[in-house]
Amino acid sequence: MKSAMIVAPQPEAVEAGALALRDGGNAVDAAITCALVQGVVDPFMCGIAGFGSLQVYLPSRGVHHCIDFHGRAPAAVRADMWQDLIEGETRDGFGFILKGQVNDIGYQAITVPGSLMAYHQAQSEFGSFDWQRVVAPALAIAEAGFIVRPHVHHWWTHSDDLGRAPVIDRLRFSATGRQSFIAEDGEPLRPGMRLRNPDLARTLRRISEGGIEVFYRGAIAREIDSDMKRNGGLLSAEDLAGYDTTRGDPLWSSYRGHRLATNQPPGGGPMLAEMLNILECFDLAALGHNSPEYMRVVVEAMKRATADKDAHIGDPAFVDVPLDRLMSKDYAQTAARDIRDGKKAHVTRYQAGQESPDTTHISVIDGAGNAVSMTHSLGMPSGVISDGLGFMYNGCMGVFDPRPGHADSLAPGKSRFSSICPSILFDGDTPFLVIGAPGGTQIAMGVLQAILNVVDFGMTATEAVSAPRFSATSDIIDISNRIPGYVTDVLAGQGYEIARSPESYTFASVHAILARDGRLDGAADPNHDGMALEVRPEI
């Protein structure tokens, strides 16, 4: 057996995945073990009532498969039910602000959960451990409690000037939240304090023993349905029973001789592929990393892909997504000519705002060359925890477009666009870079820059995920605080508006494994608490 590696934003989850690899599990065993633990130790980032996208590559079995598990709008949703409540749209496109925050916090913010079903499907079809074995580490941590980490606390105290509900309101929304997340002084638990949520432990035990049927069609489904009915929720038992994931092949593209496998719409894979196609037309290395001209070129590619996403990319079961055109090399060359000529793209936004980082990621390569890339999330969490169940529900209704007639408009059974893009870059038939990120709308932008850092500038995994990033999901260029003013002054002189973040590490949090020269090189973004662990045959 060769070395294996796993990287994710939570050390407890990485350790659980590494132990699965050490005990003979494959990349899927490690990824699902890790994911379940993530839902315990980062309960606002992900969980069994969330959504996401998973890519699995098992060459010895001839498997290269994607499981898309976006949350679906409940059957009670109507296209025009919120159109008279619109107050604004976030600048980066990460959702709409409605009167009363009905789409943002509380029972109407919840879509049909997909995460638990996807975990089980992947494990039962592609893993080697039984279901109880992969649930056991999460169950053990849920029973014992866990120590609050700095990034967990940072997010809990995160301020939001968008008009969205503050995170503290989400923490306090439910009785379980008040009991589990809030200290005696009324403030969120601080780093080093132990968080206990015995209701979540009991739910995980029920799922371990009864499988996912208990959640989607059994006793837990009935408890969910009852709570939703009491509190005006849209989600129903019928929605849960009718849910299924979307299965299929990856979306394929290429970049400088590497094959790119990423996720299908409504995920962010098409955006990532479009931006790489455009940037392949430029000698980025000659421009210099994060030079003014490099930033201008990349920014314009970002803006064009964002405008195309806004106009065209939604759930392909409901809208015609013109992938052949958006991902064609000819389309990219036309965009590149415009960028060379100095033409600026325009991205329409209703009002200003910032993105939400509430998502998480896992990258795994095992000793047999199998690979998994999975990004999963709660969206902007709803704040809802049903009494006795312990888990937070997703808040994915907040990103649907409340205006009828748009690519991401509301419809029963529809999934909304998400920037998540768990990806694998191949060197021939061998995984070269397994990559993904949390970070709201900025996910594709962070993953893009890390890929450029590796391929165009020869960086290590740590260098690639740590280098200063920027983003343009509107007409404004957002920059991290480590990009010098003498660089952005040049862009400002060209008429660009610059918004400097006070943070040194921002615009997604990329986690990656680079397989180069027979060695695995893993890196966790410094913006989170995570780590990479290598599992060697002799350990």
N, C-alpha and C positions, 0 to 999 in steps of 0.2 A: 504494500500500500504506500502511495506517495503521501506527501503532506496535504492536509486539508485546511480550510480557513473559513471563518465566519466573522462578519462585521455587522454591527447594528448600533443604534444610539443609546442602548441601555445595557450596562455591564452585566446585570443579573441575567438578562435574556441571552446575551452573548455566551456567558458561561454555561447556561443550560444547553444551548445549541452545541457548544464545543464538547460538552460531556456526551451528548448524543452521538457526535462524530467519533469520539474516543471509544464509545461502547459498541461501535460497529455500524452505526446508522449511516444512511446516505444523506445527500444534501437536502432531500425533502424532509426526512426525519428531523434534521437539525433546524431547518427553516420553520416548520410548523411548531416544534417545541419552543423555539425562540419566539414566534409570534404569539403563542398563548401566554408566555411569561410577560411579554411586552404589554399585553392587555391588563395584567395585574399591576405591574410596577410603573406603568405610564398610562393610567386609566382615562386621561383626557385626550391622549394621542390616538388610541386605537382600542379595539376590544371585539368581543364576539358579536356585538350589535353594530359593527361598522361596515366598511366597504373597501375595495381595493382591486389590485390586479397582480397576477402571479405568472411568472414565466419559468418553466422547468425544462431543462435540457439533460437527457439521459442517453448518451450516445450508444451505450452497449445494448440498450433496449430499443433503439431507433425512435426515441421519443423526443419531440420538441414541441411543446404544447403551452398554450396560454389559457388561464382561467380568469375571466373577467367577472368580478363580483361587485359591480357598482350597485348601490342601493336604488331601488325602483320606487317611483312615486306611488303611493297607495291608490287603490281603485276609487277612493272617494274624491280624489283631486279633480278639479275642473280648470280648463285653460284660462278662464277669465276671473277666477275667484279672488285674485289679489290685485288685479290691474288698477283698481281705484285707490290702492294703498301705497303706491310708490312714492318714496321720498328721495331716493337717489341710488346711484350705482357706485361701487368702489372704484377708485382710479385704475386699479390693476385688473379689474374684471372679476374679482372674487366675490361676487354676489351683489344682492340688492338690499337696500334699506327700506323697510316697510313700516307703516304706522303700527304702533303696538308691538313691533318686533315679532310678529306672529310666525314668520318664516325662520326666525333666528334662535329663539329660546322657547322651550316648552313643548307641549305635546304635538302641535301641528308642524314642528320643524323636522319630524322624524320620517325617513324613508324606510322601506322594507330592508332589514339587515341582510347582508350577504356574506360577511366574513366567516362565520362559523361553518356555513355550508362549504365554502371554498377550502377552508382548512381541512375539513373531513374528506372532501373529494380528493384533494391532492394526496393526503396521507393514505387513504384506502387504496388508491390506484397506483401511486408511485413510490410510497414509502415502504420501509421494511419492518418498522415497529408496529405493534398493535396500537389501537386508539388510546387505551388507558395508559400506555407507556408514555405517549407524547403529552398527555394532559397532566401527568403526575407532577412534573416540576412546577407548573403554574399553580396547581392545587396546593402543593406544599407551601409555596410562598404566600398564597392567599390565606392559608390557615395560620401561618406564623406572623404575617405582616411584613412590611418592608420599610427600609429607611428612606425617607424623602431625600432625593438628590437635588443638587443646585438647579439643574435645568427644569425639573418638575416645579420647584418653587418659583423660579423665574417666570414660567408660563402662567402659573396661578396668579401672580401679581402683575401680569402684563396689562398695561393700559391700552385702551382702544378709543381713538377719536373719530371713528367712522359713524357713530350712531348705533353700532351694535351693542348688545348687552355686554357689560364688563365680565371678565372671567370670574370674578368673585361672586357675581350673581348666579353663574352656572354652578359654582361650588355649593352655594347655599340653596339652590332651587328645590332639592328634594330632602326628605328627612335623612336618608342615608348619606347624602352629601354633607349635610350639617354635622352628622355624627362622625363621619370618617375623615373628612378633609379639613375641618375647622378645629382650631385649638380652643382652649378654655377662654382665652382672651378675645375670641371672636374673629381672629385673623387666621389665614391659612396656615396649616402646619409648616414649620420651618425646616430647613435642611438639618438632618440628623434625628429628627423626630420619627417615631415609628407609626406608620399608617396601618390600621387594621380594618378590614371589611369582611366580617364573617359571612355576610349574606352572599358575597361573590364566591367565597370558598364553598358554600353549600350548593350554589348553582353549578360550579365547575364539577363538583362531585356527582351531581345529578346527570350532567352531560357526559362525564366519564363513564358512568355506569349504564346510562340509557341511550347514549349516542345522540345524534343531532335530531332524531325524530321527536324527542321530548321537547326540544326548543321550537321546532317548526310545525309540529302537528299534535304534540302531546300536552302534558300538564303545564309546562312553562308557557307554551303558546296560549293556553286558556287564561293563564294569569296575566299575560301581556294584554290580551284582548280585553279582559275585564278592566284593567287599569286605564287603557285607552278610552274605553266607553265612558268611564266615570269622569274623565278629564278632558273630553272633547278632542281626543286624538284622531288622526286620520287613519292610522295603521289598524288593521283588523286581523283576526285569526285567518280569514280567507286569504289575505295578502301573504301571510307567512306560509300557509299551506301551498300556495301557488308559486312560491318563489323558486327560481333556479338560476344558476350561473350561466354565463355564456362561454362556450368552449370553442377553441379553434387554433389556427396557426398564428404565429407571430406576424407582425407587419415587417416586411423586409425593405431595407435600403442599403446604401453603402456610403463609405467615406474614406477617401484616400487609400483604396485597396482593401479596407476592412469591411466585412459584411456586418450590417447592423440589424439585430432582431429586437423589436420593441413592441409595444402594445397597440391594439386597434382602437379606433374611436368607440366610445366617447372618452378614451384616455388621451394622454398627451403625446403619444408616439408620433402621430402625424406632424405635430408642431416641431418636435425634435428632428425628425427626418427632413422636413422642409428647410429648417435653418441650416443643417449640415450641408444639404445640397447647394444652398446659396453660397455658403462660406467656402465650399470646395473650389469655387471659381476664383478664389483669392490666394495669394501666397502670404498666409498669415504670419508665418515665421519671419519673413522678410520685413513685415510691418513692425514687428517687435511686440512682445507681450504687454498688453494694457497700455500701449502707446495711444496718443490721441486718434491716429488714423485707424488703428486696430479697433479701438472702441467704437468709432463712428461706423465702421463696416459691420461689426457684430450687432450694434444697436439697431441699425437699419434692417438687418436680417430678422432680429427679434420683433420689431414693429410690424414687418410684413407678415410674419407667421401669426402674430397675435391678431391682426386685422382679419386674416383668413380664418383663424379659429372662430372669432366672434361671428363672422358671416356664415360659416359653412359647417363647422364641426359640432355635431351633437350625437345623439343616440341613433345609429344607423338603422335601427328598426322603425324609426319615426321620420328621419330626414335623409335625403339623398346627399351623402358626403362625397364630393368629387375628388376622391383620393388619387385617381390616375393623373389628374391635372395638378393638384397641389404638390404631389410628390415627384413629378417628372423633372428630369434634369433640364429639359428645355425651358420649363417654367422658371427654374432656378436661375438659368443663364439670363433670362430676360430681367429678372429682379436684380441680378448682379450688375448688368449694364446700367440700370437706373441708379444703383448705388454708386458706381464709378462716376457717373455723370453728376453726382451730388444731389440727386432727387431725394427728398425726404418723404417717408411714408407718414400717414396720419392715422392715429387710433382714437376713435371717439369714446369719451367717457363722460358720464353724466355728472360726476363730482369726484373730488379727490379722496384718497384713502390709502391704506396700507394693506399688505397681505397678512394672512393668518398662517402660522407655522404648524398647525395641529395635525400632524401626520407622522408616520414612522416608516422605516425601511429595513430590509434584511438582504444582504448579499452572502452567498455561500458557494464555495467550490469544495467538493470532497476529493478523496484520494484517487477515485476512479475517473475523475474528470467530469463528473456530473455537476451541474450548476443550477442555482435557483436565484432569481431576483424577484423580490416581492415588496410592493409598497402598499400599505394599508392604513386606514384612517377612520376617524369619526366625522370628518369634515370639521365644521365649527360645532363642537359638541352641544347637544340640545339642553344639557343640564338635567334631563329626566333620568331618574333611576327608580324603577318600580319598587315599591316596598317589598322587601324579602328577597329580591333577585340580585341586587348588588352591582350590576353592570350599567354603565352609561350608554344611552342610545345615541346614535349619530344625529347630526343636525343638517343633513344634506339638502333639505328643501330650500335652504337659504341661498343657494347658488343657481337655482332655476330662474329663468327669466320670466317675471310675472306679466310680461307683455305678450299677448298671443301673436303667433305668426313669425316667431324667430326660431333659429336653430335649436336653442336651448329652452324653449317655452315649456310651460307645464302641460302634462298629459298623463292620464292614468297609465301606470306600468312603465313609464319612461325613466331612463337614467340620465342624469345631467353630466355635462362635460366636467372632466377633472384633468388637471395638469400632470397627474402621476404618470410616470413613464419608466417602469422597471425595464432595464435594457441589458442586452449582452452584445458586446462587440467581438467579432470573431476574426482570428487570423487563420484563414483557410477554414478548416472545420473545428478548430480548437478555440474555446473561449479565451479571449485576450483581456477583456475588461467586463466585469460584472458590476453593474452600477445602478444607482437610483437615489432618491432623496425624499425627505419630507420638506414641506415649505409652501403649501398653498399654490397659488398661481405661479410662484417663482420656481417651482420644481424643474420644469423643462429648461429654464434659463440656467439654473445651477448645474444640472446634468450636462447641458451643452458645453459650458465653459470647462468643466472637468475633462470632458472628452477632448476638447481642443488642447487643453494643457498637456494631456498625455500624448496625443497623436502628433500635434504640430510642434510642441515644444519639448517633448521627451521627458516630461516630469515624472517623478515617482508618484505613487498613489497619494502619499502624504502631502507632497508638494501640490499635487493637482487639486485636492479637496480643500487645501488651506490657503491657496492664492487668493488675493482680493478679487471680489466679484462685483458686477454691476448688472443692471437689468433695465429693460425698456418694455413694459407692458402697457404703456401709454405714450404720449408725446414727451413725457419727462424722462430723463435718464436718472435712475436711482443708483447711487454708488455707495459702497462701503467706505468707512472712514479711513481705510488704509490706502485708498487711491489718492495720490498727491493732487493738491490744488493746481500745481503748474501743468498737470495733464488736463484736468477738467476746465481750466481757464481757456485752453485752446478750443475745446468743444463749445464752451459758452460764447466764445468769439465767433463761432459759426452759427449762432442763433439757437443753440440747444439750451433748454432749461435743465438745470442740474439740481437734484435733491440729495443732499448728503445725509446718510444715516449716521447716528451717533455710535453705531455698533461696528466693531472691527470685523466680525464674521456674521454675514447675513445673506439674504437672497438664496434660500434653500440651505439644506444641510446634507451635503453629498456623502454617501458611504459607498466605498468601492473596493474591489479586489482586482489587482492587476497581475496577470500571469505573463511573466517576461523572463526569457533566458532560463527556463526551467524552474523558476522560483515564484512563489506567491508573495505578493506585496499588498497588504491590506491597510486601509485607512478609514478612520471615523472622523467626521467633520468636527473641528474644534468648537463649533457652535452648540453641540450637545454634550452629553456625558459619556458617550459610547466608547467602544474600543474594538480592535480587531484581535482575534485569537487564532493562532496557528496550532493545529493538532498534528504533531509529527508521529510517525509510526513507533518511535522508541518511547514515547511518553505514555 
